[in-house]
Amino acid sequence: METVYNFINGKQVASKGTKVWPIYNPATGQQIRQVIMSTADEVNEAIEVAQAAFPAWSHTSPLRRARIIFKFKELLERDFDSLARLITEEHGKVYSDSIGELTRGLEVVEFACGIPHLLKGEFSEQAGRGIDIHSTMQPLGITVGITPFNFPAMVPMWMFPVALACGNTFILKPAKADPSLSIRIAELLKEAGLPDGVFNVVHGDRNDNEILLRDDRIKAVSFVGSTTAAAHVHKVGSEFGKRVQALGAAKNHALVMPDANIETTANALLGAAFGAAGERCMALALAVTIDDETADKLVAALKPKVEALRYGPGIPKDGEKEMDFGPLISQQHLNNVTGYVDKGVEEGATLLVDGRGKKPKGYEDGYFIGGTLFDHVTPDMTIYKEEIFGPVLGIVRAKNIEEAMKLINEHPYGNGTAIFTHDGGAAREFAYQVQAGMVGINVPIPVPMAFHCFGGWKHSAYGALNVYGPDGVRFYTKMKTVTTRWPDHRVGNQAAFSMPTL
């Protein structure tokens, strides 16, 4: 059985651990390889080599660091096909979605290539008589990324390109369900010229997380996962003196106004709710309509589209058209999603399209569930309150925009949201008033470009700074401000005992 190794100090290293995690192809349900959880000694070794590599890397000029990132970008583009196939094999998403994931990650790599400009700092000449002030942005030290299964390429690339470009060393702890891509990333970074020890990969469970959160040598932790875990990572990491950005769960609402083009909106919701089998923190899981007439029109447009959704293996057989979405990540997660559908029926939501128990021919052992559509979802229902992380869309009927806004703003999660309308005033007011970190106006999945920042509000995110973009540079650097006066021997100087002013 093929085994996924650690990557420490520039080479793959077999773990001596005893905890073995099977890796499955979600489309077939068959085990394809395994990963061994790293031991505490191996995690400590990764920390030690990252610590040893930091001085030389941090003193490497930003321009030279950028050139390595440029080369890494080139190698990513060279290997896009094989990397996308590896994502699809272990995660299950369709091939075009894997390409899309790599492309969005590549955008952050491209942003990090501009690090010489991003680290320029500030300068004030003659801030006081004969005094200049300048600031510099210096690296922190060892940084850590703990990433989820749903984006094995994109989410790590939200983190390490900026961290490395800023002069930090990095330890990646990927999800154990689809860890192979992290090793390919490490190999490409080495091929690009990254010095040994600057980027390391360890595999593990919560025990390994705790080591990384508590070790004094680690200066910053970036995390994406469940809200329960994000809150814990933020609390413990902060208690141990680290900078922490921790992104959690989501329950994203789409507000459908009466003037919205129903066909266009239905198509937008279809992709946003069911793409990647709903395993996205930016998936639109709830559509809030203004009045019953709008809801009835939307349901009439959506129902046949959801019934017609095609799901199956991520890479089709020769000559076949690609599916709309693939399987869920595991049997356990399939059970969880199916349980949510059961709960929705039990609590009184109207099940319009039932995806339970349906398997593509030839893939009966895969972790599949078809597109599922609920109507008359209400705020007291479990399927309204909790993140399902599957291909399930719920229609919520509000009487007016005030009620709809109240629903969205009072929900405990505030990752992303969207409005569908032709009314510019309503859209502007929505964008201003809605309590969410990322807003789309006729854009169903408003993930910001790499030169902006990604981050939610409320229980969807913990920490003062968002990921990538300008916040990413601020997160991975510490500012130092230098005040300078060169003595003028022509002027006598005397001791000053009061508060200095300029």
Secondary structure, DSSP 8 states (H G I E B T S, - for coil): --EE-EEETTEEE----S-EEEEEETTTTEEEEEEE---HHHHHHHHHHHHHHHHHHHTS-HHHHHHHHHHHHHHHHHTHHHHHHHHHHHH---HHHHHHHHHHHHHHHHHHTTHHHHT--EEEEEEETTEEEEEEEEE-SEEEEE--SS-TTHHHHHHHHHHHHTT-EEEEE--TTS-HHHHHHHHHHHHTT--TTSEEE----HHHHHHHHH-TTEEEEEEES-HHHHHHHHHHHHHTT-EEEEE----EEEEE-TTS-HHHHHHHHHHHHHGGGG--TT-EEEEEEESHHHHHHHHHHHHHHHHT--B--SS--TT----SB---S-HHHHHHHHHHHHHHHHTT-EEEE--TT---TT-TTS-----EEEES--TTSHHHHS---SSEEEEEEESSHHHHHHHHHHSSEESEEEEE-S-HHHHHHHHHH---SEEEES-SS----TTS-B--EETTEESSS-BSHHHHHHHTEEEEEEEEE---TTS------S----
